[in-house]
């Protein structure tokens, strides 16, 4: 599952482009999960317990999706 185009910073092409201020990874992951149709309560629960890099929105999103899908 490739979510690169879903997680690209607004105004920046997914394939690269001008360097822009990266949005907060947690907010970015939350917005992606909400856009996928998860409720705010589900999103809040799913992002808990993430201990990876705080700037890695893709890793945070993978963590949350595993939790939402019943994985560990």
N, C-alpha and C positions, 0 to 999 in steps of 0.2 A: 504494500500500500504506500503510494508516494503522495505525501501531503505537502511537498515543497511549495507548490503554487498556492496552497491554502495558508502557509505560514510566512510567506514573503512579506517584508515590511511594505506598508502602503506606499505606492509611488515608486517602488523598486521592482524591476522585473525579476522573476524567480531565477532566471539564469545568471543573474549578476546585475551590474549597473553601478551607478554612482554610490559611493559610500554614504549612508545616511545613519542618523542616530537610531540604533536598534531599540524597538519597543521592549518593554519589560517582558521577559520570557513567560512569567506566570500569567500576566494579563493576556498575552498572545495565545497561550495554550487554553486559557479559560474561554476566550472569544471563539476559538476554533471548535471547542467542545459544544458551546452554546449554539454555534452555527450548524453543528451536526444534529441538533435537536435534543440534546441532554438538558435536563432542568438545572437550575442554579444550585439546588441542593445536591444533585448527583455530581455536578462538577466540583463543588466544594469538597465533597467526600473523596472524590477520585484523585485530586491533586495532593491530598494529605500524605505524608510519609515519603515524599520524594527527597532523596538525599544526593542527587547528582549535581552537575554544574548548574548554578542558578541562572546562567545565561543561555542554557541549551533548551530552547522551547520545544524542539523536536523530541528530545529525550523525555522531557516532562510530559508531552502529549502521549508518547508511547506508554509511559508509566500509567498515566490516567486511563488510557484505553484498555490496558491490561486489567486494571482494577475494575473498570466498568464491565469488562467482559468476563469477569470471574477468575481471571488468571492471577498468579501471585506476583 
